[in-house]
Amino acid sequence: MVKQFSAEFKLQAVKRVEATGGPVSKVAAELGINENTLHGWLKKYREKPNAPFPGSGKLSPDDERLRKLERENRDLREENEILKKAAAYFAKNQK
């Protein structure tokens, strides 16, 4: 069974490591978590300090924007295909 930690807990753990400046292993032992887990949280925090732990089902702002743009692109391509077919249909009927 995998333990799941809240974003607040992860953020507090990361800030604790940065505030103390001590070894990650000590903070991990105090919190009762695996040292590698805390290293992973530190890495995510340093990569994206504004939104390091978006949570399950939530996307980071960049990923959310990318998904929105991909959806919009797909919709526009579909509309373009429909218009091409309609133009071909009406051009055929004018002869």
GUDO-118640 format. One record per atom (N, C-alpha, C, O): residue number from 1; atom name; x, y, z. Coordinates in nm, 4 decimals. Layout:
BEGIN
+-----+------+----------+----------+----------+
! seq ! atom !        x !        y !        z !
+-----+------+----------+----------+----------+
! NUM !   CA !        X !        Y !        Z !
...
+-----+------+----------+----------+----------+
# end
This chain:
BEGIN
+-----+------+----------+----------+----------+
! seq ! atom !        x !        y !        z !
+-----+------+----------+----------+----------+
!   1 !    N !   0.0833 !  -0.1175 !   0.0000 !
!   1 !   CA !   0.0000 !   0.0000 !   0.0000 !
!   1 !    C !   0.0887 !   0.1251 !   0.0000 !
!   1 !    O !   0.1799 !   0.1365 !   0.0818 !
!   2 !    N !   0.0622 !   0.2176 !  -0.0906 !
!   2 !   CA !   0.1414 !   0.3382 !  -0.1059 !
!   2 !    C !   0.0782 !   0.4506 !  -0.0242 !
!   2 !    O !  -0.0421 !   0.4753 !  -0.0327 !
!   3 !    N !   0.1609 !   0.5180 !   0.0547 !
!   3 !   CA !   0.1124 !   0.6327 !   0.1311 !
!   3 !    C !   0.1002 !   0.7515 !   0.0380 !
!   3 !    O !   0.1846 !   0.7724 !  -0.0491 !
!   4 !    N !  -0.0051 !   0.8290 !   0.0568 !
!   4 !   CA !  -0.0218 !   0.9509 !  -0.0201 !
!   4 !    C !  -0.0180 !   1.0680 !   0.0765 !
!   4 !    O !  -0.0848 !   1.0665 !   0.1799 !
!   5 !    N !   0.0590 !   1.1677 !   0.0428 !
!   5 !   CA !   0.0756 !   1.2845 !   0.1279 !
!   5 !    C !   0.0137 !   1.4057 !   0.0597 !
!   5 !    O !   0.0155 !   1.4178 !  -0.0628 !
!   6 !    N !  -0.0406 !   1.4942 !   0.1405 !
!   6 !   CA !  -0.1019 !   1.6151 !   0.0849 !
!   6 !    C !   0.0072 !   1.7093 !   0.0339 !
!   6 !    O !   0.1238 !   1.6998 !   0.0722 !
!   7 !    N !  -0.0346 !   1.7988 !  -0.0525 !
!   7 !   CA !   0.0590 !   1.8974 !  -0.1067 !
!   7 !    C !   0.1128 !   1.9869 !   0.0046 !
!   7 !    O !   0.2281 !   2.0297 !   0.0001 !
!   8 !    N !   0.0292 !   2.0152 !   0.1044 !
!   8 !   CA !   0.0730 !   2.0987 !   0.2159 !
!   8 !    C !   0.1840 !   2.0298 !   0.2948 !
!   8 !    O !   0.2822 !   2.0932 !   0.3333 !
!   9 !    N !   0.1677 !   1.8991 !   0.3188 !
!   9 !   CA !   0.2693 !   1.8236 !   0.3920 !
!   9 !    C !   0.4012 !   1.8226 !   0.3156 !
!   9 !    O !   0.5081 !   1.8418 !   0.3737 !
!  10 !    N !   0.3924 !   1.8001 !   0.1861 !
!  10 !   CA !   0.5127 !   1.7973 !   0.1024 !
!  10 !    C !   0.5841 !   1.9325 !   0.1056 !
!  10 !    O !   0.7064 !   1.9398 !   0.1177 !
!  11 !    N !   0.5048 !   2.0394 !   0.0944 !
!  11 !   CA !   0.5626 !   2.1727 !   0.0941 !
!  11 !    C !   0.6278 !   2.2049 !   0.2280 !
!  11 !    O !   0.7352 !   2.2651 !   0.2322 !
!  12 !    N !   0.5637 !   2.1653 !   0.3366 !
!  12 !   CA !   0.6210 !   2.1882 !   0.4693 !
!  12 !    C !   0.7516 !   2.1101 !   0.4861 !
!  12 !    O !   0.8481 !   2.1614 !   0.5427 !
!  13 !    N !   0.7543 !   1.9874 !   0.4373 !
!  13 !   CA !   0.8750 !   1.9049 !   0.4481 !
!  13 !    C !   0.9895 !   1.9677 !   0.3701 !
!  13 !    O !   1.1024 !   1.9730 !   0.4188 !
!  14 !    N !   0.9610 !   2.0153 !   0.2497 !
!  14 !   CA !   1.0639 !   2.0777 !   0.1664 !
!  14 !    C !   1.1156 !   2.2054 !   0.2322 !
!  14 !    O !   1.2362 !   2.2295 !   0.2372 !
!  15 !    N !   1.0240 !   2.2856 !   0.2820 !
!  15 !   CA !   1.0656 !   2.4111 !   0.3455 !
!  15 !    C !   1.1444 !   2.3841 !   0.4733 !
!  15 !    O !   1.2328 !   2.4616 !   0.5098 !
!  16 !    N !   1.1126 !   2.2754 !   0.5404 !
!  16 !   CA !   1.1871 !   2.2383 !   0.6613 !
!  16 !    C !   1.3321 !   2.2031 !   0.6272 !
!  16 !    O !   1.4251 !   2.2417 !   0.6980 !
!  17 !    N !   1.3493 !   2.1295 !   0.5178 !
!  17 !   CA !   1.4848 !   2.0945 !   0.4736 !
!  17 !    C !   1.5616 !   2.2207 !   0.4382 !
!  17 !    O !   1.6772 !   2.2364 !   0.4775 !
!  18 !    N !   1.4985 !   2.3102 !   0.3647 !
!  18 !   CA !   1.5667 !   2.4323 !   0.3217 !
!  18 !    C !   1.5939 !   2.5263 !   0.4393 !
!  18 !    O !   1.6963 !   2.5946 !   0.4414 !
!  19 !    N !   1.5036 !   2.5302 !   0.5364 !
!  19 !   CA !   1.5214 !   2.6197 !   0.6506 !
!  19 !    C !   1.6330 !   2.5717 !   0.7428 !
!  19 !    O !   1.7127 !   2.6520 !   0.7914 !
!  20 !    N !   1.6387 !   2.4411 !   0.7668 !
!  20 !   CA !   1.7398 !   2.3894 !   0.8590 !
!  20 !    C !   1.8755 !   2.3796 !   0.7928 !
!  20 !    O !   1.9782 !   2.3943 !   0.8590 !
!  21 !    N !   1.8772 !   2.3550 !   0.6643 !
!  21 !   CA !   2.0037 !   2.3385 !   0.5939 !
!  21 !    C !   2.0739 !   2.2090 !   0.6314 !
!  21 !    O !   2.1877 !   2.1851 !   0.5911 !
!  22 !    N !   2.0060 !   2.1263 !   0.7083 !
!  22 !   CA !   2.0637 !   1.9992 !   0.7509 !
!  22 !    C !   2.0471 !   1.8917 !   0.6464 !
!  22 !    O !   1.9956 !   1.9171 !   0.5375 !
!  23 !    N !   2.0903 !   1.7723 !   0.6791 !
!  23 !   CA !   2.0788 !   1.6622 !   0.5829 !
!  23 !    C !   1.9338 !   1.6192 !   0.5616 !
!  23 !    O !   1.8519 !   1.6198 !   0.6535 !
!  24 !    N !   1.9060 !   1.5829 !   0.4399 !
!  24 !   CA !   1.7716 !   1.5383 !   0.4028 !
!  24 !    C !   1.7339 !   1.4132 !   0.4812 !
!  24 !    O !   1.6182 !   1.3954 !   0.5192 !
!  25 !    N !   1.8309 !   1.3277 !   0.5050 !
!  25 !   CA !   1.8033 !   1.2020 !   0.5756 !
!  25 !    C !   1.7500 !   1.2277 !   0.7161 !
!  25 !    O !   1.6636 !   1.1543 !   0.7640 !
!  26 !    N !   1.8009 !   1.3310 !   0.7820 !
!  26 !   CA !   1.7553 !   1.3624 !   0.9183 !
!  26 !    C !   1.6105 !   1.4096 !   0.9182 !
!  26 !    O !   1.5300 !   1.3639 !   0.9994 !
!  27 !    N !   1.5776 !   1.4997 !   0.8283 !
!  27 !   CA !   1.4403 !   1.5511 !   0.8188 !
!  27 !    C !   1.3451 !   1.4390 !   0.7788 !
!  27 !    O !   1.2345 !   1.4301 !   0.8322 !
!  28 !    N !   1.3863 !   1.3540 !   0.6859 !
!  28 !   CA !   1.3021 !   1.2417 !   0.6423 !
!  28 !    C !   1.2746 !   1.1482 !   0.7594 !
!  28 !    O !   1.1619 !   1.1018 !   0.7763 !
!  29 !    N !   1.3766 !   1.1200 !   0.8403 !
!  29 !   CA !   1.3585 !   1.0317 !   0.9552 !
!  29 !    C !   1.2644 !   1.0949 !   1.0571 !
!  29 !    O !   1.1809 !   1.0256 !   1.1152 !
!  30 !    N !   1.2767 !   1.2248 !   1.0795 !
!  30 !   CA !   1.1894 !   1.2942 !   1.1740 !
!  30 !    C !   1.0437 !   1.2897 !   1.1290 !
!  30 !    O !   0.9527 !   1.2784 !   1.2111 !
!  31 !    N !   1.0230 !   1.2987 !   0.9986 !
!  31 !   CA !   0.8867 !   1.2995 !   0.9447 !
!  31 !    C !   0.8329 !   1.1587 !   0.9183 !
!  31 !    O !   0.7138 !   1.1414 !   0.8924 !
!  32 !    N !   0.9194 !   1.0597 !   0.9247 !
!  32 !   CA !   0.8762 !   0.9220 !   0.9018 !
!  32 !    C !   0.8522 !   0.8894 !   0.7560 !
!  32 !    O !   0.7643 !   0.8099 !   0.7229 !
!  33 !    N !   0.9309 !   0.9514 !   0.6683 !
!  33 !   CA !   0.9177 !   0.9231 !   0.5254 !
!  33 !    C !   1.0520 !   0.8766 !   0.4713 !
!  33 !    O !   1.1557 !   0.8922 !   0.5358 !
!  34 !    N !   1.0481 !   0.8201 !   0.3534 !
!  34 !   CA !   1.1684 !   0.7705 !   0.2886 !
!  34 !    C !   1.2526 !   0.8881 !   0.2404 !
!  34 !    O !   1.1997 !   0.9889 !   0.1936 !
!  35 !    N !   1.3823 !   0.8740 !   0.2522 !
!  35 !   CA !   1.4746 !   0.9797 !   0.2108 !
!  35 !    C !   1.4622 !   1.0080 !   0.0610 !
!  35 !    O !   1.4660 !   1.1237 !   0.0193 !
!  36 !    N !   1.4474 !   0.9030 !  -0.0196 !
!  36 !   CA !   1.4344 !   0.9220 !  -0.1651 !
!  36 !    C !   1.3068 !   0.9971 !  -0.2002 !
!  36 !    O !   1.3037 !   1.0752 !  -0.2952 !
!  37 !    N !   1.2030 !   0.9730 !  -0.1236 !
!  37 !   CA !   1.0770 !   1.0444 !  -0.1459 !
!  37 !    C !   1.0976 !   1.1940 !  -0.1251 !
!  37 !    O !   1.0534 !   1.2758 !  -0.2058 !
!  38 !    N !   1.1646 !   1.2284 !  -0.0166 !
!  38 !   CA !   1.1892 !   1.3695 !   0.0128 !
!  38 !    C !   1.2813 !   1.4326 !  -0.0920 !
!  38 !    O !   1.2636 !   1.5490 !  -0.1281 !
!  39 !    N !   1.3783 !   1.3573 !  -0.1402 !
!  39 !   CA !   1.4643 !   1.4084 !  -0.2482 !
!  39 !    C !   1.3805 !   1.4384 !  -0.3729 !
!  39 !    O !   1.4025 !   1.5393 !  -0.4398 !
!  40 !    N !   1.2851 !   1.3511 !  -0.4037 !
!  40 !   CA !   1.1973 !   1.3744 !  -0.5183 !
!  40 !    C !   1.1134 !   1.5000 !  -0.5016 !
!  40 !    O !   1.0950 !   1.5768 !  -0.5961 !
!  41 !    N !   1.0628 !   1.5202 !  -0.3808 !
!  41 !   CA !   0.9844 !   1.6410 !  -0.3544 !
!  41 !    C !   1.0698 !   1.7665 !  -0.3688 !
!  41 !    O !   1.0246 !   1.8679 !  -0.4221 !
!  42 !    N !   1.1926 !   1.7586 !  -0.3211 !
!  42 !   CA !   1.2842 !   1.8723 !  -0.3338 !
!  42 !    C !   1.3097 !   1.9055 !  -0.4813 !
!  42 !    O !   1.3127 !   2.0221 !  -0.5206 !
!  43 !    N !   1.3278 !   1.8013 !  -0.5607 !
!  43 !   CA !   1.3534 !   1.8215 !  -0.7035 !
!  43 !    C !   1.2342 !   1.8893 !  -0.7706 !
!  43 !    O !   1.2512 !   1.9840 !  -0.8473 !
!  44 !    N !   1.1134 !   1.8406 !  -0.7416 !
!  44 !   CA !   0.9937 !   1.9015 !  -0.8005 !
!  44 !    C !   0.9772 !   2.0457 !  -0.7554 !
!  44 !    O !   0.9378 !   2.1322 !  -0.8336 !
!  45 !    N !   1.0075 !   2.0709 !  -0.6285 !
!  45 !   CA !   0.9944 !   2.2070 !  -0.5760 !
!  45 !    C !   1.0937 !   2.3009 !  -0.6437 !
!  45 !    O !   1.0597 !   2.4145 !  -0.6767 !
!  46 !    N !   1.2139 !   2.2544 !  -0.6638 !
!  46 !   CA !   1.3157 !   2.3401 !  -0.7259 !
!  46 !    C !   1.2884 !   2.3636 !  -0.8743 !
!  46 !    O !   1.3254 !   2.4679 !  -0.9282 !
!  47 !    N !   1.2241 !   2.2676 !  -0.9406 !
!  47 !   CA !   1.1909 !   2.2844 !  -1.0825 !
!  47 !    C !   1.0776 !   2.3845 !  -1.1012 !
!  47 !    O !   1.0828 !   2.4699 !  -1.1897 !
!  48 !    N !   0.9743 !   2.3728 !  -1.0162 !
!  48 !   CA !   0.8578 !   2.4614 !  -1.0277 !
!  48 !    C !   0.8171 !   2.5095 !  -0.8880 !
!  48 !    O !   0.7257 !   2.4534 !  -0.8277 !
!  49 !    N !   0.8835 !   2.6118 !  -0.8369 !
!  49 !   CA !   0.8523 !   2.6564 !  -0.7012 !
!  49 !    C !   0.7132 !   2.7174 !  -0.6857 !
!  49 !    O !   0.6597 !   2.7199 !  -0.5748 !
!  50 !    N !   0.6540 !   2.7663 !  -0.7940 !
!  50 !   CA !   0.5203 !   2.8261 !  -0.7847 !
!  50 !    C !   0.4100 !   2.7218 !  -0.7708 !
!  50 !    O !   0.3120 !   2.7450 !  -0.7000 !
!  51 !    N !   0.4245 !   2.6084 !  -0.8366 !
!  51 !   CA !   0.3229 !   2.5024 !  -0.8306 !
!  51 !    C !   0.3923 !   2.3664 !  -0.8335 !
!  51 !    O !   0.3819 !   2.2947 !  -0.9330 !
!  52 !    N !   0.4630 !   2.3295 !  -0.7260 !
!  52 !   CA !   0.5422 !   2.2065 !  -0.7302 !
!  52 !    C !   0.4604 !   2.0779 !  -0.7204 !
!  52 !    O !   0.4990 !   1.9756 !  -0.7770 !
!  53 !    N !   0.3487 !   2.0821 !  -0.6497 !
!  53 !   CA !   0.2698 !   1.9609 !  -0.6270 !
!  53 !    C !   0.1248 !   1.9868 !  -0.6658 !
!  53 !    O !   0.0423 !   2.0166 !  -0.5794 !
!  54 !    N !   0.0922 !   1.9757 !  -0.7955 !
!  54 !   CA !  -0.0442 !   2.0085 !  -0.8390 !
!  54 !    C !  -0.1509 !   1.9160 !  -0.7819 !
!  54 !    O !  -0.2664 !   1.9570 !  -0.7705 !
!  55 !    N !  -0.1165 !   1.7938 !  -0.7460 !
!  55 !   CA !  -0.2148 !   1.7020 !  -0.6896 !
!  55 !    C !  -0.2759 !   1.6121 !  -0.7943 !
!  55 !    O !  -0.2627 !   1.6368 !  -0.9142 !
!  56 !    N !  -0.3420 !   1.5090 !  -0.7493 !
!  56 !   CA !  -0.3998 !   1.4131 !  -0.8432 !
!  56 !    C !  -0.5200 !   1.4757 !  -0.9120 !
!  56 !    O !  -0.6048 !   1.5383 !  -0.8484 !
!  57 !    N !  -0.5252 !   1.4576 !  -1.0414 !
!  57 !   CA !  -0.6355 !   1.5108 !  -1.1198 !
!  57 !    C !  -0.6180 !   1.6565 !  -1.1581 !
!  57 !    O !  -0.6963 !   1.7091 !  -1.2372 !
!  58 !    N !  -0.5190 !   1.7214 !  -1.1048 !
!  58 !   CA !  -0.4939 !   1.8609 !  -1.1374 !
!  58 !    C !  -0.3675 !   1.8686 !  -1.2213 !
!  58 !    O !  -0.2762 !   1.7871 !  -1.2078 !
!  59 !    N !  -0.3649 !   1.9680 !  -1.3074 !
!  59 !   CA !  -0.2491 !   1.9861 !  -1.3939 !
!  59 !    C !  -0.1752 !   2.1127 !  -1.3534 !
!  59 !    O !  -0.2327 !   2.2049 !  -1.2955 !
!  60 !    N !  -0.0489 !   2.1145 !  -1.3848 !
!  60 !   CA !   0.0266 !   2.2376 !  -1.3631 !
!  60 !    C !  -0.0273 !   2.3415 !  -1.4619 !
!  60 !    O !  -0.0867 !   2.3049 !  -1.5633 !
!  61 !    N !  -0.0075 !   2.4687 !  -1.4340 !
!  61 !   CA !  -0.0598 !   2.5711 !  -1.5253 !
!  61 !    C !  -0.0105 !   2.5550 !  -1.6686 !
!  61 !    O !  -0.0861 !   2.5781 !  -1.7630 !
!  62 !    N !   0.1161 !   2.5155 !  -1.6858 !
!  62 !   CA !   0.1687 !   2.4960 !  -1.8217 !
!  62 !    C !   0.1012 !   2.3788 !  -1.8916 !
!  62 !    O !   0.0657 !   2.3877 !  -2.0091 !
!  63 !    N !   0.0837 !   2.2684 !  -1.8185 !
!  63 !   CA !   0.0188 !   2.1510 !  -1.8772 !
!  63 !    C !  -0.1278 !   2.1783 !  -1.9087 !
!  63 !    O !  -0.1807 !   2.1309 !  -2.0092 !
!  64 !    N !  -0.1926 !   2.2551 !  -1.8220 !
!  64 !   CA !  -0.3328 !   2.2892 !  -1.8449 !
!  64 !    C !  -0.3471 !   2.3761 !  -1.9700 !
!  64 !    O !  -0.4382 !   2.3560 !  -2.0504 !
!  65 !    N !  -0.2574 !   2.4719 !  -1.9856 !
!  65 !   CA !  -0.2600 !   2.5590 !  -2.1035 !
!  65 !    C !  -0.2340 !   2.4780 !  -2.2305 !
!  65 !    O !  -0.3001 !   2.4982 !  -2.3324 !
!  66 !    N !  -0.1370 !   2.3860 !  -2.2236 !
!  66 !   CA !  -0.1057 !   2.3016 !  -2.3391 !
!  66 !    C !  -0.2259 !   2.2162 !  -2.3776 !
!  66 !    O !  -0.2577 !   2.2035 !  -2.4959 !
!  67 !    N !  -0.2922 !   2.1581 !  -2.2796 !
!  67 !   CA !  -0.4098 !   2.0753 !  -2.3077 !
!  67 !    C !  -0.5206 !   2.1580 !  -2.3725 !
!  67 !    O !  -0.5874 !   2.1115 !  -2.4649 !
!  68 !    N !  -0.5399 !   2.2812 !  -2.3237 !
!  68 !   CA !  -0.6422 !   2.3689 !  -2.3806 !
!  68 !    C !  -0.6095 !   2.4022 !  -2.5257 !
!  68 !    O !  -0.6977 !   2.3991 !  -2.6115 !
!  69 !    N !  -0.4832 !   2.4341 !  -2.5536 !
!  69 !   CA !  -0.4424 !   2.4676 !  -2.6905 !
!  69 !    C !  -0.4548 !   2.3477 !  -2.7842 !
!  69 !    O !  -0.4945 !   2.3631 !  -2.8997 !
!  70 !    N !  -0.4212 !   2.2292 !  -2.7355 !
!  70 !   CA !  -0.4353 !   2.1089 !  -2.8191 !
!  70 !    C !  -0.5823 !   2.0829 !  -2.8515 !
!  70 !    O !  -0.6156 !   2.0456 !  -2.9640 !
!  71 !    N !  -0.6701 !   2.1027 !  -2.7529 !
!  71 !   CA !  -0.8137 !   2.0831 !  -2.7764 !
!  71 !    C !  -0.8648 !   2.1847 !  -2.8778 !
!  71 !    O !  -0.9421 !   2.1500 !  -2.9672 !
!  72 !    N !  -0.8220 !   2.3097 !  -2.8642 !
!  72 !   CA !  -0.8641 !   2.4141 !  -2.9564 !
!  72 !    C !  -0.8127 !   2.3851 !  -3.0979 !
!  72 !    O !  -0.8850 !   2.4056 !  -3.1954 !
!  73 !    N !  -0.6904 !   2.3382 !  -3.1093 !
!  73 !   CA !  -0.6321 !   2.3034 !  -3.2391 !
!  73 !    C !  -0.7122 !   2.1905 !  -3.3047 !
!  73 !    O !  -0.7430 !   2.1966 !  -3.4237 !
!  74 !    N !  -0.7455 !   2.0884 !  -3.2266 !
!  74 !   CA !  -0.8232 !   1.9760 !  -3.2789 !
!  74 !    C !  -0.9603 !   2.0227 !  -3.3289 !
!  74 !    O !  -1.0058 !   1.9809 !  -3.4354 !
!  75 !    N !  -1.0254 !   2.1098 !  -3.2509 !
!  75 !   CA !  -1.1574 !   2.1603 !  -3.2905 !
!  75 !    C !  -1.1492 !   2.2432 !  -3.4182 !
!  75 !    O !  -1.2356 !   2.2319 !  -3.5051 !
!  76 !    N !  -1.0468 !   2.3257 !  -3.4298 !
!  76 !   CA !  -1.0316 !   2.4083 !  -3.5500 !
!  76 !    C !  -1.0027 !   2.3234 !  -3.6735 !
!  76 !    O !  -1.0528 !   2.3528 !  -3.7820 !
!  77 !    N !  -0.9233 !   2.2198 !  -3.6579 !
!  77 !   CA !  -0.8969 !   2.1295 !  -3.7715 !
!  77 !    C !  -1.0257 !   2.0602 !  -3.8168 !
!  77 !    O !  -1.0509 !   2.0451 !  -3.9363 !
!  78 !    N !  -1.1057 !   2.0191 !  -3.7200 !
!  78 !   CA !  -1.2324 !   1.9531 !  -3.7523 !
!  78 !    C !  -1.3261 !   2.0494 !  -3.8254 !
!  78 !    O !  -1.3897 !   2.0115 !  -3.9238 !
!  79 !    N !  -1.3346 !   2.1730 !  -3.7778 !
!  79 !   CA !  -1.4188 !   2.2732 !  -3.8441 !
!  79 !    C !  -1.3684 !   2.3007 !  -3.9854 !
!  79 !    O !  -1.4479 !   2.3173 !  -4.0779 !
!  80 !    N !  -1.2376 !   2.3056 !  -4.0019 !
!  80 !   CA !  -1.1775 !   2.3297 !  -4.1327 !
!  80 !    C !  -1.2150 !   2.2181 !  -4.2309 !
!  80 !    O !  -1.2480 !   2.2454 !  -4.3463 !
!  81 !    N !  -1.2100 !   2.0944 !  -4.1858 !
!  81 !   CA !  -1.2478 !   1.9810 !  -4.2718 !
!  81 !    C !  -1.3945 !   1.9891 !  -4.3130 !
!  81 !    O !  -1.4292 !   1.9613 !  -4.4277 !
!  82 !    N !  -1.4792 !   2.0271 !  -4.2194 !
!  82 !   CA !  -1.6222 !   2.0404 !  -4.2503 !
!  82 !    C !  -1.6435 !   2.1486 !  -4.3556 !
!  82 !    O !  -1.7212 !   2.1300 !  -4.4492 !
!  83 !    N !  -1.5745 !   2.2615 !  -4.3404 !
!  83 !   CA !  -1.5886 !   2.3704 !  -4.4378 !
!  83 !    C !  -1.5362 !   2.3300 !  -4.5748 !
!  83 !    O !  -1.5949 !   2.3678 !  -4.6762 !
!  84 !    N !  -1.4283 !   2.2547 !  -4.5803 !
!  84 !   CA !  -1.3763 !   2.2070 !  -4.7085 !
!  84 !    C !  -1.4788 !   2.1180 !  -4.7786 !
!  84 !    O !  -1.5010 !   2.1309 !  -4.8990 !
!  85 !    N !  -1.5408 !   2.0282 !  -4.7032 !
!  85 !   CA !  -1.6407 !   1.9381 !  -4.7614 !
!  85 !    C !  -1.7627 !   2.0158 !  -4.8085 !
!  85 !    O !  -1.8190 !   1.9857 !  -4.9137 !
!  86 !    N !  -1.8036 !   2.1160 !  -4.7307 !
!  86 !   CA !  -1.9192 !   2.1970 !  -4.7699 !
!  86 !    C !  -1.8880 !   2.2773 !  -4.8960 !
!  86 !    O !  -1.9724 !   2.2883 !  -4.9850 !
!  87 !    N !  -1.7681 !   2.3330 !  -4.9041 !
!  87 !   CA !  -1.7304 !   2.4104 !  -5.0228 !
!  87 !    C !  -1.7269 !   2.3209 !  -5.1462 !
!  87 !    O !  -1.7712 !   2.3617 !  -5.2535 !
!  88 !    N !  -1.6751 !   2.2000 !  -5.1319 !
!  88 !   CA !  -1.6707 !   2.1073 !  -5.2450 !
!  88 !    C !  -1.8120 !   2.0682 !  -5.2873 !
!  88 !    O !  -1.8390 !   2.0558 !  -5.4068 !
!  89 !    N !  -1.9020 !   2.0488 !  -5.1917 !
!  89 !   CA !  -2.0395 !   2.0108 !  -5.2214 !
!  89 !    C !  -2.1109 !   2.1219 !  -5.2989 !
!  89 !    O !  -2.1765 !   2.0947 !  -5.3995 !
!  90 !    N !  -2.0986 !   2.2465 !  -5.2529 !
!  90 !   CA !  -2.1668 !   2.3572 !  -5.3197 !
!  90 !    C !  -2.1034 !   2.3869 !  -5.4536 !
!  90 !    O !  -2.1746 !   2.4254 !  -5.5463 !
!  91 !    N !  -1.9735 !   2.3710 !  -5.4684 !
!  91 !   CA !  -1.9088 !   2.3938 !  -5.5963 !
!  91 !    C !  -1.9558 !   2.2909 !  -5.6981 !
!  91 !    O !  -1.9702 !   2.3227 !  -5.8162 !
!  92 !    N !  -1.9795 !   2.1694 !  -5.6542 !
!  92 !   CA !  -2.0255 !   2.0632 !  -5.7431 !
!  92 !    C !  -2.1679 !   2.0908 !  -5.7903 !
!  92 !    O !  -2.2000 !   2.0619 !  -5.9056 !
!  93 !    N !  -2.2525 !   2.1445 !  -5.7067 !
!  93 !   CA !  -2.3927 !   2.1696 !  -5.7391 !
!  93 !    C !  -2.4136 !   2.2936 !  -5.8250 !
!  93 !    O !  -2.5223 !   2.3097 !  -5.8803 !
!  94 !    N !  -2.3162 !   2.3812 !  -5.8388 !
!  94 !   CA !  -2.3314 !   2.5021 !  -5.9189 !
!  94 !    C !  -2.3136 !   2.4745 !  -6.0673 !
!  94 !    O !  -2.3538 !   2.5579 !  -6.1484 !
!  95 !    N !  -2.2565 !   2.3640 !  -6.1064 !
!  95 !   CA !  -2.2322 !   2.3342 !  -6.2481 !
!  95 !    C !  -2.3562 !   2.2948 !  -6.3196 !
!  95 !    O !  -2.3521 !   2.2667 !  -6.4394 !
+-----+------+----------+----------+----------+
# end
